[in-house]
Amino acid sequence: MGDKTGTCGVYGTANDYAVLWPPKRAPIVLAVYTKHAKKEAKHSDEMIAAAARAALKAFNVKK
């Protein structure tokens, strides 16, 4: 896996982009963007992780 993360510091904005190479499968490009309605909100690594888990589940990719 190769990825690039980033946060903005306001509105809880955080992004994560990754290329995943599951065994014996084509690569999967994953992009997760998050933003909160409140300017002072903090970003959530768990929200990004949950979105990634949901995407991997949809692609039937096991750990």
N, CA, C and O atoms as a Tripos MOL2 file, in Angstrom:
@<TRIPOS>MOLECULE
protein
  252   251    63     0     0
PROTEIN
NO_CHARGES

@<TRIPOS>ATOM
      1 N           0.8510   -1.1700    0.0000 N.3       1 MET1
      2 CA          0.0000    0.0000    0.0000 C.3       1 MET1
      3 C           0.8910    1.2260    0.0000 C.2       1 MET1
      4 O           1.9380    1.2390    0.6480 O.2       1 MET1
      5 N           0.4860    2.2410   -0.7150 N.am      2 GLY2
      6 CA          1.1360    3.5390   -0.6620 C.3       2 GLY2
      7 C           0.0640    4.5790   -0.4510 C.2       2 GLY2
      8 O          -0.9860    4.5220   -1.0910 O.2       2 GLY2
      9 N           0.3100    5.5540    0.4570 N.am      3 ASP3
     10 CA         -0.7430    6.5410    0.6790 C.3       3 ASP3
     11 C          -0.1760    7.9070    1.0060 C.2       3 ASP3
     12 O           1.0100    8.0540    1.3020 O.2       3 ASP3
     13 N          -1.0500    8.9110    0.9450 N.am      4 LYS4
     14 CA         -0.7260   10.2910    1.2700 C.3       4 LYS4
     15 C          -1.8820   10.8420    2.0770 C.2       4 LYS4
     16 O          -3.0180   10.8740    1.6040 O.2       4 LYS4
     17 N          -1.5930   11.2780    3.3020 N.am      5 THR5
     18 CA         -2.6310   11.8560    4.1510 C.3       5 THR5
     19 C          -2.4760   13.3690    4.2080 C.2       5 THR5
     20 O          -1.4490   13.9140    3.8050 O.2       5 THR5
     21 N          -3.5040   14.0380    4.7130 N.am      6 GLY6
     22 CA         -3.4200   15.4800    4.8870 C.3       6 GLY6
     23 C          -4.5700   16.0070    5.7080 C.2       6 GLY6
     24 O          -5.6740   15.4630    5.6840 O.2       6 GLY6
     25 N          -4.2960   17.0770    6.4370 N.am      7 THR7
     26 CA         -5.3490   17.7580    7.1960 C.3       7 THR7
     27 C          -5.2550   19.2440    6.9060 C.2       7 THR7
     28 O          -4.2150   19.7460    6.4800 O.2       7 THR7
     29 N          -6.3530   19.9350    7.1410 N.am      8 CYS8
     30 CA         -6.4200   21.3640    6.8430 C.3       8 CYS8
     31 C          -6.3280   22.2030    8.1080 C.2       8 CYS8
     32 O          -5.8090   23.3190    8.0700 O.2       8 CYS8
     33 N          -6.8220   21.6860    9.2270 N.am      9 GLY9
     34 CA         -6.7920   22.4390   10.4720 C.3       9 GLY9
     35 C          -8.0860   23.1570   10.8050 C.2       9 GLY9
     36 O          -8.2650   23.6090   11.9360 O.2       9 GLY9
     37 N          -8.9900   23.2700    9.8450 N.am     10 VAL10
     38 CA        -10.2940   23.8750   10.1130 C.3      10 VAL10
     39 C         -11.3990   22.9900    9.5420 C.2      10 VAL10
     40 O         -11.1630   22.2140    8.6150 O.2      10 VAL10
     41 N         -12.5830   23.1060   10.0880 N.am     11 TYR11
     42 CA        -13.7530   22.3310    9.6620 C.3      11 TYR11
     43 C         -13.5240   20.8250    9.7310 C.2      11 TYR11
     44 O         -14.2150   20.0660    9.0510 O.2      11 TYR11
     45 N         -12.5680   20.3820   10.5410 N.am     12 GLY12
     46 CA        -12.3220   18.9490   10.6730 C.3      12 GLY12
     47 C         -11.9150   18.2860    9.3760 C.2      12 GLY12
     48 O         -12.0870   17.0790    9.2130 O.2      12 GLY12
     49 N         -11.3720   19.0700    8.4460 N.am     13 THR13
     50 CA        -11.0330   18.5470    7.1290 C.3      13 THR13
     51 C          -9.8270   17.6160    7.1920 C.2      13 THR13
     52 O          -8.7890   17.9610    7.7570 O.2      13 THR13
     53 N          -9.9790   16.4460    6.6120 N.am     14 ALA14
     54 CA         -8.8800   15.4860    6.4850 C.3      14 ALA14
     55 C          -9.1030   14.6760    5.2190 C.2      14 ALA14
     56 O         -10.2390   14.4080    4.8270 O.2      14 ALA14
     57 N          -8.0130   14.2940    4.5920 N.am     15 ASN15
     58 CA         -8.0750   13.5460    3.3460 C.3      15 ASN15
     59 C          -7.0580   12.4170    3.3980 C.2      15 ASN15
     60 O          -6.0270   12.5280    4.0620 O.2      15 ASN15
     61 N          -7.3490   11.3530    2.7080 N.am     16 ASP16
     62 CA         -6.3990   10.2540    2.5870 C.3      16 ASP16
     63 C          -6.5730    9.6410    1.2050 C.2      16 ASP16
     64 O          -7.6910    9.3640    0.7690 O.2      16 ASP16
     65 N          -5.4720    9.4370    0.5390 N.am     17 TYR17
     66 CA         -5.4610    8.8310   -0.7920 C.3      17 TYR17
     67 C          -4.5440    7.6260   -0.7100 C.2      17 TYR17
     68 O          -3.4750    7.7060   -0.1040 O.2      17 TYR17
     69 N          -4.9360    6.5210   -1.3030 N.am     18 ALA18
     70 CA         -4.1010    5.3270   -1.2350 C.3      18 ALA18
     71 C          -4.2660    4.4860   -2.4930 C.2      18 ALA18
     72 O          -5.3110    4.4950   -3.1440 O.2      18 ALA18
     73 N          -3.2110    3.7650   -2.8080 N.am     19 VAL19
     74 CA         -3.2730    2.7360   -3.8460 C.3      19 VAL19
     75 C          -3.0060    1.4250   -3.1230 C.2      19 VAL19
     76 O          -1.9720    1.2520   -2.4770 O.2      19 VAL19
     77 N          -3.9530    0.5080   -3.2420 N.am     20 LEU20
     78 CA         -3.8560   -0.7880   -2.5730 C.3      20 LEU20
     79 C          -3.6190   -1.8710   -3.6090 C.2      20 LEU20
     80 O          -4.2400   -1.8680   -4.6710 O.2      20 LEU20
     81 N          -2.7300   -2.7870   -3.3040 N.am     21 TRP21
     82 CA         -2.4340   -3.8950   -4.2080 C.3      21 TRP21
     83 C          -2.8010   -5.2120   -3.5340 C.2      21 TRP21
     84 O          -1.9240   -5.8770   -2.9840 O.2      21 TRP21
     85 N          -4.0750   -5.6090   -3.5610 N.am     22 PRO22
     86 CA         -4.4520   -6.8880   -2.9630 C.3      22 PRO22
     87 C          -3.7950   -8.0410   -3.7370 C.2      22 PRO22
     88 O          -3.5960   -7.9430   -4.9480 O.2      22 PRO22
     89 N          -3.4620   -9.1210   -3.0420 N.am     23 PRO23
     90 CA         -2.8610  -10.2660   -3.7370 C.3      23 PRO23
     91 C          -3.7560  -10.7770   -4.8680 C.2      23 PRO23
     92 O          -4.9610  -10.9510   -4.6900 O.2      23 PRO23
     93 N          -3.1590  -11.0080   -6.0110 N.am     24 LYS24
     94 CA         -3.8380  -11.6060   -7.1700 C.3      24 LYS24
     95 C          -5.0470  -10.7970   -7.6510 C.2      24 LYS24
     96 O          -5.9980  -11.3610   -8.1910 O.2      24 LYS24
     97 N          -5.0070   -9.4650   -7.4520 N.am     25 ARG25
     98 CA         -6.0950   -8.5930   -7.8970 C.3      25 ARG25
     99 C          -5.5190   -7.3180   -8.4760 C.2      25 ARG25
    100 O          -4.3600   -6.9800   -8.2340 O.2      25 ARG25
    101 N          -6.3200   -6.6250   -9.2280 N.am     26 ALA26
    102 CA         -5.9120   -5.3250   -9.7550 C.3      26 ALA26
    103 C          -5.8060   -4.3210   -8.6070 C.2      26 ALA26
    104 O          -6.4860   -4.4700   -7.5920 O.2      26 ALA26
    105 N          -4.9640   -3.3050   -8.7580 N.am     27 PRO27
    106 CA         -4.8610   -2.2770   -7.7140 C.3      27 PRO27
    107 C          -6.1850   -1.5340   -7.5190 C.2      27 PRO27
    108 O          -7.0000   -1.4280   -8.4360 O.2      27 PRO27
    109 N          -6.3720   -1.0350   -6.3250 N.am     28 ILE28
    110 CA         -7.5550   -0.2380   -5.9750 C.3      28 ILE28
    111 C          -7.0560    1.1460   -5.5690 C.2      28 ILE28
    112 O          -6.1840    1.2660   -4.7080 O.2      28 ILE28
    113 N          -7.6020    2.1840   -6.1830 N.am     29 VAL29
    114 CA         -7.2840    3.5540   -5.7880 C.3      29 VAL29
    115 C          -8.4030    4.0150   -4.8580 C.2      29 VAL29
    116 O          -9.5790    3.9790   -5.2190 O.2      29 VAL29
    117 N          -8.0230    4.4450   -3.6660 N.am     30 LEU30
    118 CA         -8.9910    4.8350   -2.6440 C.3      30 LEU30
    119 C          -8.7520    6.2940   -2.2670 C.2      30 LEU30
    120 O          -7.6270    6.6740   -1.9440 O.2      30 LEU30
    121 N          -9.7900    7.1060   -2.3050 N.am     31 ALA31
    122 CA         -9.7070    8.5000   -1.8770 C.3      31 ALA31
    123 C         -10.8260    8.7540   -0.8750 C.2      31 ALA31
    124 O         -11.9930    8.4680   -1.1430 O.2      31 ALA31
    125 N         -10.4580    9.2910    0.2750 N.am     32 VAL32
    126 CA        -11.4280    9.6080    1.3250 C.3      32 VAL32
    127 C         -11.2830   11.0860    1.6680 C.2      32 VAL32
    128 O         -10.1920   11.5470    2.0030 O.2      32 VAL32
    129 N         -12.3700   11.8160    1.5850 N.am     33 TYR33
    130 CA        -12.3980   13.2360    1.9290 C.3      33 TYR33
    131 C         -13.3930   13.4110    3.0660 C.2      33 TYR33
    132 O         -14.5080   12.8930    2.9910 O.2      33 TYR33
    133 N         -13.0150   14.1290    4.1170 N.am     34 THR34
    134 CA        -13.9460   14.3920    5.2110 C.3      34 THR34
    135 C         -13.9350   15.8740    5.5500 C.2      34 THR34
    136 O         -12.9130   16.5470    5.4180 O.2      34 THR34
    137 N         -15.0830   16.3710    5.9880 N.am     35 LYS35
    138 CA        -15.2220   17.7650    6.3900 C.3      35 LYS35
    139 C         -16.3800   17.8580    7.3680 C.2      35 LYS35
    140 O         -17.3720   17.1420    7.2300 O.2      35 LYS35
    141 N         -16.2620   18.7280    8.3440 N.am     36 HIS36
    142 CA        -17.2870   18.9230    9.3610 C.3      36 HIS36
    143 C         -17.9600   20.2710    9.1210 C.2      36 HIS36
    144 O         -17.3820   21.1470    8.4790 O.2      36 HIS36
    145 N         -19.1530   20.4370    9.6220 N.am     37 ALA37
    146 CA        -19.8830   21.6950    9.4380 C.3      37 ALA37
    147 C         -19.3360   22.8410   10.2950 C.2      37 ALA37
    148 O         -19.4880   24.0090    9.9390 O.2      37 ALA37
    149 N         -18.6930   22.5010   11.4350 N.am     38 LYS38
    150 CA        -18.2000   23.5350   12.3510 C.3      38 LYS38
    151 C         -16.7320   23.8360   12.1020 C.2      38 LYS38
    152 O         -15.9150   22.9230   11.9850 O.2      38 LYS38
    153 N         -16.4010   25.1200   12.0210 N.am     39 LYS39
    154 CA        -15.0340   25.5480   11.7140 C.3      39 LYS39
    155 C         -14.0260   25.0230   12.7310 C.2      39 LYS39
    156 O         -12.9120   24.6620   12.3510 O.2      39 LYS39
    157 N         -14.3830   24.9700   14.0060 N.am     40 GLU40
    158 CA        -13.4480   24.5730   15.0560 C.3      40 GLU40
    159 C         -13.3640   23.0540   15.2680 C.2      40 GLU40
    160 O         -12.6270   22.6020   16.1440 O.2      40 GLU40
    161 N         -14.0950   22.2680   14.4930 N.am     41 ALA41
    162 CA        -14.0880   20.8040   14.6410 C.3      41 ALA41
    163 C         -12.7050   20.2320   14.3280 C.2      41 ALA41
    164 O         -11.9800   20.7600   13.4850 O.2      41 ALA41
    165 N         -12.3530   19.1570   15.0090 N.am     42 LYS42
    166 CA        -11.0900   18.4480   14.7730 C.3      42 LYS42
    167 C         -11.3280   17.3280   13.7720 C.2      42 LYS42
    168 O         -12.4330   16.7930   13.6800 O.2      42 LYS42
    169 N         -10.2930   16.9760   13.0250 N.am     43 HIS43
    170 CA        -10.4410   15.8740   12.0700 C.3      43 HIS43
    171 C         -10.5210   14.5380   12.8140 C.2      43 HIS43
    172 O         -10.0970   14.4270   13.9640 O.2      43 HIS43
    173 N         -11.0650   13.5400   12.1430 N.am     44 SER44
    174 CA        -11.2680   12.2280   12.7540 C.3      44 SER44
    175 C         -10.5590   11.1480   11.9470 C.2      44 SER44
    176 O         -11.0020   10.7790   10.8600 O.2      44 SER44
    177 N          -9.4530   10.6450   12.4910 N.am     45 ASP45
    178 CA         -8.7650    9.5290   11.8480 C.3      45 ASP45
    179 C          -9.6670    8.2950   11.8100 C.2      45 ASP45
    180 O          -9.6100    7.5070   10.8660 O.2      45 ASP45
    181 N         -10.5010    8.1320   12.8450 N.am     46 GLU46
    182 CA        -11.3990    6.9710   12.8800 C.3      46 GLU46
    183 C         -12.4260    7.0340   11.7570 C.2      46 GLU46
    184 O         -12.7980    5.9960   11.2110 O.2      46 GLU46
    185 N         -12.8920    8.2300   11.4000 N.am     47 MET47
    186 CA        -13.8510    8.3550   10.2980 C.3      47 MET47
    187 C         -13.1950    7.9050    8.9820 C.2      47 MET47
    188 O         -13.8170    7.2100    8.1790 O.2      47 MET47
    189 N         -11.9540    8.3030    8.7750 N.am     48 ILE48
    190 CA        -11.2320    7.8860    7.5710 C.3      48 ILE48
    191 C         -11.0250    6.3780    7.5790 C.2      48 ILE48
    192 O         -11.2060    5.7200    6.5540 O.2      48 ILE48
    193 N         -10.6460    5.8240    8.7330 N.am     49 ALA49
    194 CA        -10.4430    4.3760    8.8410 C.3      49 ALA49
    195 C         -11.7430    3.6170    8.5740 C.2      49 ALA49
    196 O         -11.7320    2.5830    7.9060 O.2      49 ALA49
    197 N         -12.8560    4.1250    9.0910 N.am     50 ALA50
    198 CA        -14.1490    3.4650    8.8740 C.3      50 ALA50
    199 C         -14.5330    3.4890    7.3990 C.2      50 ALA50
    200 O         -15.0540    2.5040    6.8760 O.2      50 ALA50
    201 N         -14.2770    4.6120    6.7250 N.am     51 ALA51
    202 CA        -14.5750    4.6990    5.2900 C.3      51 ALA51
    203 C         -13.7030    3.7210    4.5020 C.2      51 ALA51
    204 O         -14.1800    3.0780    3.5670 O.2      51 ALA51
    205 N         -12.4360    3.6090    4.8760 N.am     52 ALA52
    206 CA        -11.5350    2.6650    4.2000 C.3      52 ALA52
    207 C         -11.9920    1.2280    4.4200 C.2      52 ALA52
    208 O         -11.9960    0.4260    3.4870 O.2      52 ALA52
    209 N         -12.3780    0.9000    5.6580 N.am     53 ARG53
    210 CA        -12.8720   -0.4610    5.9300 C.3      53 ARG53
    211 C         -14.1200   -0.7640    5.1130 C.2      53 ARG53
    212 O         -14.2590   -1.8680    4.5860 O.2      53 ARG53
    213 N         -15.0290    0.1990    4.9990 N.am     54 ALA54
    214 CA        -16.2540    0.0010    4.2140 C.3      54 ALA54
    215 C         -15.9220   -0.2290    2.7360 C.2      54 ALA54
    216 O         -16.5210   -1.0910    2.0920 O.2      54 ALA54
    217 N         -14.9770    0.5340    2.2050 N.am     55 ALA55
    218 CA        -14.5830    0.3550    0.7990 C.3      55 ALA55
    219 C         -13.9550   -1.0140    0.5860 C.2      55 ALA55
    220 O         -14.2790   -1.6990   -0.3850 O.2      55 ALA55
    221 N         -13.0600   -1.4210    1.4820 N.am     56 LEU56
    222 CA        -12.4130   -2.7280    1.3480 C.3      56 LEU56
    223 C         -13.4260   -3.8630    1.4710 C.2      56 LEU56
    224 O         -13.3230   -4.8710    0.7730 O.2      56 LEU56
    225 N         -14.4020   -3.6960    2.3590 N.am     57 LYS57
    226 CA        -15.4570   -4.6960    2.4880 C.3      57 LYS57
    227 C         -16.2500   -4.8090    1.1770 C.2      57 LYS57
    228 O         -16.5760   -5.9080    0.7280 O.2      57 LYS57
    229 N         -16.5510   -3.6480    0.5720 N.am     58 ALA58
    230 CA        -17.3020   -3.6380   -0.6920 C.3      58 ALA58
    231 C         -16.5240   -4.3540   -1.8130 C.2      58 ALA58
    232 O         -17.1180   -4.9850   -2.6880 O.2      58 ALA58
    233 N         -15.1950   -4.2460   -1.7710 N.am     59 PHE59
    234 CA        -14.3420   -4.9150   -2.7500 C.3      59 PHE59
    235 C         -13.9770   -6.3360   -2.3270 C.2      59 PHE59
    236 O         -13.2450   -7.0310   -3.0310 O.2      59 PHE59
    237 N         -14.4960   -6.7680   -1.1600 N.am     60 ASN60
    238 CA        -14.2350   -8.0960   -0.6110 C.3      60 ASN60
    239 C         -12.7190   -8.3480   -0.4250 C.2      60 ASN60
    240 O         -12.2110   -9.4290   -0.7250 O.2      60 ASN60
    241 N         -12.0260   -7.3220    0.0750 N.am     61 VAL61
    242 CA        -10.5890   -7.4270    0.3490 C.3      61 VAL61
    243 C         -10.4100   -7.7240    1.8300 C.2      61 VAL61
    244 O         -10.9160   -6.9990    2.6860 O.2      61 VAL61
    245 N          -9.6890   -8.7930    2.1200 N.am     62 LYS62
    246 CA         -9.3950   -9.1840    3.5040 C.3      62 LYS62
    247 C          -8.0560   -8.5970    3.9280 C.2      62 LYS62
    248 O          -7.2140   -8.2870    3.0850 O.2      62 LYS62
    249 N          -7.8600   -8.4430    5.2380 N.am     63 LYS63
    250 CA         -6.5760   -7.9560    5.7660 C.3      63 LYS63
    251 C          -5.4700   -8.9200    5.4560 C.2      63 LYS63
    252 O          -4.3190   -8.6780    5.8220 O.2      63 LYS63
@<TRIPOS>BOND
     1     1     2 1
     2     2     3 1
     3     3     4 2
     4     3     5 am
     5     5     6 1
     6     6     7 1
     7     7     8 2
     8     7     9 am
     9     9    10 1
    10    10    11 1
    11    11    12 2
    12    11    13 am
    13    13    14 1
    14    14    15 1
    15    15    16 2
    16    15    17 am
    17    17    18 1
    18    18    19 1
    19    19    20 2
    20    19    21 am
    21    21    22 1
    22    22    23 1
    23    23    24 2
    24    23    25 am
    25    25    26 1
    26    26    27 1
    27    27    28 2
    28    27    29 am
    29    29    30 1
    30    30    31 1
    31    31    32 2
    32    31    33 am
    33    33    34 1
    34    34    35 1
    35    35    36 2
    36    35    37 am
    37    37    38 1
    38    38    39 1
    39    39    40 2
    40    39    41 am
    41    41    42 1
    42    42    43 1
    43    43    44 2
    44    43    45 am
    45    45    46 1
    46    46    47 1
    47    47    48 2
    48    47    49 am
    49    49    50 1
    50    50    51 1
    51    51    52 2
    52    51    53 am
    53    53    54 1
    54    54    55 1
    55    55    56 2
    56    55    57 am
    57    57    58 1
    58    58    59 1
    59    59    60 2
    60    59    61 am
    61    61    62 1
    62    62    63 1
    63    63    64 2
    64    63    65 am
    65    65    66 1
    66    66    67 1
    67    67    68 2
    68    67    69 am
    69    69    70 1
    70    70    71 1
    71    71    72 2
    72    71    73 am
    73    73    74 1
    74    74    75 1
    75    75    76 2
    76    75    77 am
    77    77    78 1
    78    78    79 1
    79    79    80 2
    80    79    81 am
    81    81    82 1
    82    82    83 1
    83    83    84 2
    84    83    85 am
    85    85    86 1
    86    86    87 1
    87    87    88 2
    88    87    89 am
    89    89    90 1
    90    90    91 1
    91    91    92 2
    92    91    93 am
    93    93    94 1
    94    94    95 1
    95    95    96 2
    96    95    97 am
    97    97    98 1
    98    98    99 1
    99    99   100 2
   100    99   101 am
   101   101   102 1
   102   102   103 1
   103   103   104 2
   104   103   105 am
   105   105   106 1
   106   106   107 1
   107   107   108 2
   108   107   109 am
   109   109   110 1
   110   110   111 1
   111   111   112 2
   112   111   113 am
   113   113   114 1
   114   114   115 1
   115   115   116 2
   116   115   117 am
   117   117   118 1
   118   118   119 1
   119   119   120 2
   120   119   121 am
   121   121   122 1
   122   122   123 1
   123   123   124 2
   124   123   125 am
   125   125   126 1
   126   126   127 1
   127   127   128 2
   128   127   129 am
   129   129   130 1
   130   130   131 1
   131   131   132 2
   132   131   133 am
   133   133   134 1
   134   134   135 1
   135   135   136 2
   136   135   137 am
   137   137   138 1
   138   138   139 1
   139   139   140 2
   140   139   141 am
   141   141   142 1
   142   142   143 1
   143   143   144 2
   144   143   145 am
   145   145   146 1
   146   146   147 1
   147   147   148 2
   148   147   149 am
   149   149   150 1
   150   150   151 1
   151   151   152 2
   152   151   153 am
   153   153   154 1
   154   154   155 1
   155   155   156 2
   156   155   157 am
   157   157   158 1
   158   158   159 1
   159   159   160 2
   160   159   161 am
   161   161   162 1
   162   162   163 1
   163   163   164 2
   164   163   165 am
   165   165   166 1
   166   166   167 1
   167   167   168 2
   168   167   169 am
   169   169   170 1
   170   170   171 1
   171   171   172 2
   172   171   173 am
   173   173   174 1
   174   174   175 1
   175   175   176 2
   176   175   177 am
   177   177   178 1
   178   178   179 1
   179   179   180 2
   180   179   181 am
   181   181   182 1
   182   182   183 1
   183   183   184 2
   184   183   185 am
   185   185   186 1
   186   186   187 1
   187   187   188 2
   188   187   189 am
   189   189   190 1
   190   190   191 1
   191   191   192 2
   192   191   193 am
   193   193   194 1
   194   194   195 1
   195   195   196 2
   196   195   197 am
   197   197   198 1
   198   198   199 1
   199   199   200 2
   200   199   201 am
   201   201   202 1
   202   202   203 1
   203   203   204 2
   204   203   205 am
   205   205   206 1
   206   206   207 1
   207   207   208 2
   208   207   209 am
   209   209   210 1
   210   210   211 1
   211   211   212 2
   212   211   213 am
   213   213   214 1
   214   214   215 1
   215   215   216 2
   216   215   217 am
   217   217   218 1
   218   218   219 1
   219   219   220 2
   220   219   221 am
   221   221   222 1
   222   222   223 1
   223   223   224 2
   224   223   225 am
   225   225   226 1
   226   226   227 1
   227   227   228 2
   228   227   229 am
   229   229   230 1
   230   230   231 1
   231   231   232 2
   232   231   233 am
   233   233   234 1
   234   234   235 1
   235   235   236 2
   236   235   237 am
   237   237   238 1
   238   238   239 1
   239   239   240 2
   240   239   241 am
   241   241   242 1
   242   242   243 1
   243   243   244 2
   244   243   245 am
   245   245   246 1
   246   246   247 1
   247   247   248 2
   248   247   249 am
   249   249   250 1
   250   250   251 1
   251   251   252 2
@<TRIPOS>SUBSTRUCTURE
     1 MET1         2 RESIDUE 1 A MET
     2 GLY2         6 RESIDUE 1 A GLY
     3 ASP3        10 RESIDUE 1 A ASP
     4 LYS4        14 RESIDUE 1 A LYS
     5 THR5        18 RESIDUE 1 A THR
     6 GLY6        22 RESIDUE 1 A GLY
     7 THR7        26 RESIDUE 1 A THR
     8 CYS8        30 RESIDUE 1 A CYS
     9 GLY9        34 RESIDUE 1 A GLY
    10 VAL10       38 RESIDUE 1 A VAL
    11 TYR11       42 RESIDUE 1 A TYR
    12 GLY12       46 RESIDUE 1 A GLY
    13 THR13       50 RESIDUE 1 A THR
    14 ALA14       54 RESIDUE 1 A ALA
    15 ASN15       58 RESIDUE 1 A ASN
    16 ASP16       62 RESIDUE 1 A ASP
    17 TYR17       66 RESIDUE 1 A TYR
    18 ALA18       70 RESIDUE 1 A ALA
    19 VAL19       74 RESIDUE 1 A VAL
    20 LEU20       78 RESIDUE 1 A LEU
    21 TRP21       82 RESIDUE 1 A TRP
    22 PRO22       86 RESIDUE 1 A PRO
    23 PRO23       90 RESIDUE 1 A PRO
    24 LYS24       94 RESIDUE 1 A LYS
    25 ARG25       98 RESIDUE 1 A ARG
    26 ALA26      102 RESIDUE 1 A ALA
    27 PRO27      106 RESIDUE 1 A PRO
    28 ILE28      110 RESIDUE 1 A ILE
    29 VAL29      114 RESIDUE 1 A VAL
    30 LEU30      118 RESIDUE 1 A LEU
    31 ALA31      122 RESIDUE 1 A ALA
    32 VAL32      126 RESIDUE 1 A VAL
    33 TYR33      130 RESIDUE 1 A TYR
    34 THR34      134 RESIDUE 1 A THR
    35 LYS35      138 RESIDUE 1 A LYS
    36 HIS36      142 RESIDUE 1 A HIS
    37 ALA37      146 RESIDUE 1 A ALA
    38 LYS38      150 RESIDUE 1 A LYS
    39 LYS39      154 RESIDUE 1 A LYS
    40 GLU40      158 RESIDUE 1 A GLU
    41 ALA41      162 RESIDUE 1 A ALA
    42 LYS42      166 RESIDUE 1 A LYS
    43 HIS43      170 RESIDUE 1 A HIS
    44 SER44      174 RESIDUE 1 A SER
    45 ASP45      178 RESIDUE 1 A ASP
    46 GLU46      182 RESIDUE 1 A GLU
    47 MET47      186 RESIDUE 1 A MET
    48 ILE48      190 RESIDUE 1 A ILE
    49 ALA49      194 RESIDUE 1 A ALA
    50 ALA50      198 RESIDUE 1 A ALA
    51 ALA51      202 RESIDUE 1 A ALA
    52 ALA52      206 RESIDUE 1 A ALA
    53 ARG53      210 RESIDUE 1 A ARG
    54 ALA54      214 RESIDUE 1 A ALA
    55 ALA55      218 RESIDUE 1 A ALA
    56 LEU56      222 RESIDUE 1 A LEU
    57 LYS57      226 RESIDUE 1 A LYS
    58 ALA58      230 RESIDUE 1 A ALA
    59 PHE59      234 RESIDUE 1 A PHE
    60 ASN60      238 RESIDUE 1 A ASN
    61 VAL61      242 RESIDUE 1 A VAL
    62 LYS62      246 RESIDUE 1 A LYS
    63 LYS63      250 RESIDUE 1 A LYS
